[in-house]
């Protein structure tokens, strides 16, 4: 059985929900952590490694990488 990836939420929506107190700080951090782990698993690359590979390259400014 595979775990389903969390639903993607736009940054603006996420910030609005946190600011409107629809999410507690712990809930917000949990969602961010789950999304980060899903990306790391999907691309088989830890965030720290990705960061060091992408910074300073033209791809750094591409919307897909920024997201």
C-alpha positions as CSV (number, residue, x, y, z in Angstrom):
1,X,0.0,0.0,0.0
2,X,1.4,3.4,-1.0
3,X,0.8,6.6,0.9
4,X,-1.0,9.2,-1.1
5,X,0.8,12.5,-1.7
6,X,-0.7,15.5,0.2
7,X,-2.8,17.9,-1.8
8,X,-0.8,20.7,-3.2
9,X,-1.7,24.1,-1.8
10,X,-0.7,27.5,-3.3
11,X,1.5,29.6,-1.1
12,X,-1.1,32.4,-1.0
13,X,-3.8,30.0,0.1
14,X,-1.5,28.4,2.7
15,X,-0.5,31.8,4.2
16,X,-4.1,33.0,4.2
17,X,-5.3,29.9,6.1
18,X,-2.5,30.3,8.7
19,X,-3.1,34.0,9.1
20,X,-6.9,33.4,9.4
21,X,-6.1,30.8,12.1
22,X,-7.6,28.0,10.1
23,X,-4.4,26.2,10.6
24,X,-2.4,26.1,13.8
25,X,1.4,26.6,13.6
26,X,1.8,22.8,14.2
27,X,-0.6,21.9,11.5
28,X,1.1,24.3,9.1
29,X,4.5,22.8,9.8
30,X,3.1,19.3,9.5
31,X,1.7,20.1,6.0
32,X,4.9,21.7,4.9
33,X,6.9,18.7,6.1
34,X,4.6,16.2,4.4
35,X,4.8,18.1,1.1
36,X,8.6,18.4,1.3
37,X,9.0,14.6,2.0
38,X,6.7,13.8,-0.9
39,X,8.8,15.9,-3.3
40,X,12.0,14.3,-1.9
41,X,10.6,10.8,-2.4
42,X,9.2,11.6,-5.8
43,X,12.6,12.9,-7.1
44,X,14.8,10.7,-4.9
45,X,16.8,13.7,-3.9
46,X,17.1,15.4,-0.5
47,X,16.2,19.1,-0.3
48,X,19.7,20.0,0.9
49,X,21.3,18.4,-2.1
50,X,18.8,19.9,-4.5
51,X,19.5,23.3,-3.1
52,X,23.2,23.1,-3.6
53,X,22.8,21.8,-7.1
54,X,20.3,24.5,-8.2
55,X,21.6,27.7,-6.6
56,X,23.5,29.9,-9.1
57,X,22.1,28.1,-12.2
58,X,19.6,29.5,-14.8
59,X,17.1,26.9,-13.6
60,X,17.0,28.6,-10.2
61,X,14.7,31.3,-11.7
62,X,12.3,28.9,-13.4
63,X,8.8,28.8,-11.9
64,X,8.8,25.0,-11.6
65,X,11.9,25.0,-9.5
66,X,10.8,28.0,-7.4
67,X,7.6,26.2,-6.5
